[in-house]
Amino acid sequence: MTTERAHGTSPFEKRYGFCRALRTGNRILVAGTGPVEEDGSTAPGDAAAQARRCFSIALQAIAELGGSASDVVRTRMFITDADDADAIGTVHGEVFADAPPTATMVVVAGLVRPEWRVEIEAEAEVDA
């Protein structure tokens, strides 16, 4: 079975030794994705804006490996403030309106950067 990898622009990928996403067979696994801009800075804006950036990065990696939003079967959202749940969940609902995956949202004490309000993982199943 062939393994393909997609890399992003996060400064943490090389430093911490991981890839943005990995495809093995018909599974695509996307690593925890924070709201990182192309230059490595944190995406500006509120929790919803940060969630949009996370989904954009994750879906770009999935597309690079042959998938799309409709192939996503599971997401995990790690949030730092329960008050942001509705805003982040609403973005999730917009992104996956046509094919909702299973999803988990967990409130955590903190993320790698203190200004991050959300980090998102995704898993997709694509045709072989």
N, C-alpha and C positions, 0 to 999 in steps of 0.2 A: 504494500500500500504506500503510495506516494504522499509525502507531507509537503505542503506549501505554506509559506509564511508571508504575511504582510507587515510592513513596518510603517510607523507613523513618525511624527515630529516631536513626540514627547522626549524631553531630556532624560527621563527616567529609564527609557527602554535600554539604551546601551549601558548606562551606569549600573542598572539593577539586573541586566541580563535577561530580558524578555522581549517578545515580539508583540505587536499590537493584536494580531490575530493569526490563527493557525488553522489550516484545513487539512484534515486527514480523512480520506474517503469522502463520505457525503456530509461530514460534520465540520462546521466552522465555529471555532471558539474564540471569542473576543475577550481580551484581558480587561481588567478594571480600567475604565476610561474616564479620566478626569477632564475638566473643561480647559484644555490647553490650546492656545493659539499656535499658529505656524512658527512663530518666533520663540516659543517656549514659555511665553507669559500666560497668565491666567485670563480666560475670557472675561470681559467686563459684563456687568449687569447682575440682575437678580437670579434667584434659583432657577426660574424658568429659562432664562437666557443661557445659564450654564448647562442645564439639561439639554437644550437644543444643540449646544456645541458638542456635548458628549455623544448624543445620538448621531450627529453628523459625522464625527470621527469614526464611530463604531460601524455605521452603515457604509462609509467609504471603504473601510477595510473589508467588510463582507462583500461588497461589490468587486473589489480587486481579486477576491478569491472565488468569484463566480456566483454569488448570491445576491439577494435583495431583501428589502424590509419584509416582504411577504414570506420569506423563508425563515424568519426569526421565530423560534419556538419557545424561547425562554429569555427573560431579562431579570437582572438583579440591580436594584437601585439602592445605593448606600447614601443616606442623607444625614446631615449633621443637626438638623432642626426639624422637629415634627411639624412645626408651623408651615414648613415649605412643602409638605406632602401633597397638598392639593395642587399647587402650582406645577410641581414636577410630574405628578400623576396626570394632569391635564395635558402636558406636553407629550407624555407617553401615549395617551389616548389619541392625540393628533397624529403622531408618527405612525402608529399601528392601527389606525381606524379601519383599514380594509382587511386586516388579518391579525387580530390581537393574539399575542403569545401568552403563555403563562408568565406571571410576573411576581416578584417579591420586592418589597420595599422595607428597608431596615434602618432604624435610627442608630447611628454610631457616635461615639464620643468625639471622633475627629478623623480627618483625612490627611494625606501627605502634606498638603499645603493648607494653612489655617484659613485662607480665603475661599477654599473650595467648599461648596455647599452640597455637591452631589458627585458621585462617581458611579459609573454604570458598566455592567458586564452584559454580554449577550451571547446566545448560542443559536446557530442556524442549522437547518437540515436542508441540503440541496439535492437535486437529482444527480445521480452518479454519472 
